[in-house]
Each structure stands twice: as structure tokens, then as C-alpha cells.
Amino acid sequence: MIAYDLSDDMLGVVANEAKQRKLENIETKQGSVSELPFADGTFDVIVSRYSAHHWSDVQGGARN
């Protein structure tokens, strides 16, 4: 699992919580949603919670 966020502080919260819960399959990666560093097909599932208000172009990456 990869937790991806622009905020280093939020990623620190994720990393600390994962450590406390002894979860070893969580990786954190910092970056912008407008420049995702992942190749197409990298993930089977993507979950985003209340993040669209941070995006400058919500539909820009949509494919038909």
C-alpha cells in the first residue's frame, strides 16, 4: 500500500500509525496529485478521501 500526499506532516502521521500498529506493508510517498509518479496499471484499487478540493483540474486525467 502506498500513502501518497503533498504534506510531509500527514505522511509522518501515517508512518507513525503504521509503526505503532506493526503494519509493514505501508509505504509513504510525497508529491502532488497533478504529477503522479506512478505508471498506468500500477494499482488495482485507488482510494481518495475528501481530496478533490485540492485538485486544480478534477477531470483532467479522466479517460473514456
N, C-alpha and C positions, 0 to 999 in steps of 0.2 A: 504494500500500500504506500502511496506517496501522498503526503500532505503538502500542497502547493499553495503558497500565499505570498503576497507582496511584503507583508510585515514580518520582520525578523522576530519581533516580540511574540507574535502569535505562534510562529513556528517553534519558539522556545517553550511556550506553554504546551504545545503538542508533544514535543520531545520529552519534557519533564513528566508529563502524564503517562506517556508510553513507558518510560523508565520505571515509574512507580508501580505500574501495572504489569511490569515484566513482559511487555509486548516488544518482540524483537523484529517484527516484520513491518515496521513503520519507518519510512524514510521521509525526511523533510527536505523541501527544495524551495528556494526563494526565487520569485520572479513575477512578472506582470502577465495578466491574463491576455493582454494584447500581443504578447510574444511568447507563446507556449513553446518550450524546448523539447517537445515530445513528438516523435514520428507518428503519422497516421497508423492506426491499428495497435498502438502501444497498450491500450487499456480495453478491458471487456466492459467495464462499467465506470462511469464518471458521476460523482455526486457533488452538487454545489448547493450551498445553503445560504439564502439571502445575499447573493453576491452581485446580481445583475445591476444594481445601482452604482457599482464601481466601474462598470464597463462603458467605454465611450461608443462602442458600436455592437450592441447586443446581437444583431442578426448578421454581422459581417462575416462570420465564419460558417454560417449555415450552408449546407449543401442540399440540393434537391436530388 
